[in-house]
Amino acid sequence: MALKIILLIILVILAFPIFWLSVAKLIRKLVRFPAPAFIGRLLDSNYRRRIQPPDKFIQRSGIKEDMRVLDLGCGSGAFTTFVARAVGEKGKVYAFDIQPEMLEQLERKLSRPENKNIKNIKLIEGNAYELPFDNGSLDLVYMVTVLQEIPDRNRALHEVKRVLKPGGILAVTELFPDPDYPWKSTTIKLGKEAGFALDKVSGNFFNYTVRFKKP
Ligand SMILES: C[S@@+](CC[C@H](N)C(=O)[O-])C[C@H]1O[C@@H](n2cnc3c(N)ncnc32)[C@H](O)[C@@H]1O
């Protein structure tokens, strides 16, 4: 009897990701909209950072000192301040989002005493389809749980390619159970279709980063 219950629990645990992915994907096929701004607090929480530690994310994405980096779809800025510190004073982080309400949350975060010394973040409101940067002007673009929210992903990725330097990095990070969570293979296919070269895949099923390079 005990064995049967254990087997049933294991089955439920294994079936949950498949069930959730199928239902979420079906709903998101019908309605596609950016993550609502009220989840900003949840996104920028210590609980979230426990499952997605910023230092690991920075290392997997290839973010280094002095880089000019675009945080595309920065939301409430869960990773922005960590990246700003990683690129250092000579580096720059452009925190870019389509929703002003998300950027307002990041602005409030930056005004807190512990972040007052960060001077290298610039907040920009806009759409991923039209990035306000010159051709080949950025070292790295990262997107954390953003790409699947953009209806025309190929168009957005071509725009990312335009603003990256040759050899520049695109790092796409995805997290389960985000309702838009895609398989690794889907993310890799999207990057390749947009003309990027696959550089490195790291992480596990639940939390992964796919790094591409602009040829
Ligand atoms: C799930 S949130 C993730 C936010 C942040 N990257 C994080 O991991 O906490 C997705 C963000 O992408 C933004 N977004 C969605 N579509 C966008 C677009 N076309 N251009 C710019 N930002 C977009 C949303 O406004 C939202 O803040």
The ligand as a Tripos MOL2 file, in Angstrom:
@<TRIPOS>MOLECULE
LIG
   27    29     1     0     0
SMALL
NO_CHARGES

@<TRIPOS>ATOM
      1 C1          8.3330   38.0800  -16.9190 C.3       1 LIG1
      2 S1          8.9040   39.7240  -16.9500 S.3       1 LIG1
      3 C2         10.6180   39.4780  -16.5850 C.3       1 LIG1
      4 C3         11.2740   40.7170  -16.0670 C.3       1 LIG1
      5 C4         12.7540   40.5510  -15.6970 C.3       1 LIG1
      6 N1         13.5330   40.2170  -16.8550 N.3       1 LIG1
      7 C5         12.9210   39.5020  -14.6330 C.2       1 LIG1
      8 O1         13.3900   38.3820  -14.9520 O.co2     1 LIG1
      9 O2         12.5670   39.7730  -13.4850 O.co2     1 LIG1
     10 C6          8.9660   40.1310  -18.6890 C.3       1 LIG1
     11 C7          9.2460   41.5880  -18.9420 C.3       1 LIG1
     12 O3          9.4080   41.7830  -20.3610 O.3       1 LIG1
     13 C8          8.7960   43.0070  -20.7200 C.3       1 LIG1
     14 N2          8.4400   42.9610  -22.1500 N.ar      1 LIG1
     15 C9          7.5140   42.1910  -22.7420 C.ar      1 LIG1
     16 N3          7.4510   42.4390  -24.0550 N.ar      1 LIG1
     17 C10         8.3550   43.4180  -24.3060 C.ar      1 LIG1
     18 C11         8.7490   44.1250  -25.4830 C.ar      1 LIG1
     19 N4          8.1890   43.8710  -26.6600 N.pl3     1 LIG1
     20 N5          9.7150   45.0580  -25.3790 N.ar      1 LIG1
     21 C12        10.2900   45.3330  -24.1750 C.ar      1 LIG1
     22 N6          9.9550   44.6950  -23.0320 N.ar      1 LIG1
     23 C13         8.9940   43.7540  -23.0840 C.ar      1 LIG1
     24 C14         7.5810   43.0790  -19.8040 C.3       1 LIG1
     25 O4          7.0760   44.3730  -19.6740 O.3       1 LIG1
     26 C15         8.1120   42.5090  -18.4950 C.3       1 LIG1
     27 O5          8.6180   43.5110  -17.6600 O.3       1 LIG1
@<TRIPOS>BOND
     1     1     2 1
     2     2     3 1
     3     2    10 1
     4     3     4 1
     5     4     5 1
     6     5     6 1
     7     5     7 1
     8     7     8 2
     9     7     9 1
    10    10    11 1
    11    11    12 1
    12    11    26 1
    13    12    13 1
    14    13    14 1
    15    13    24 1
    16    14    15 ar
    17    14    23 ar
    18    15    16 ar
    19    16    17 ar
    20    17    18 ar
    21    17    23 ar
    22    18    19 1
    23    18    20 ar
    24    20    21 ar
    25    21    22 ar
    26    22    23 ar
    27    24    25 1
    28    24    26 1
    29    26    27 1
@<TRIPOS>SUBSTRUCTURE
     1 LIG1         1 GROUP 0 **** ****
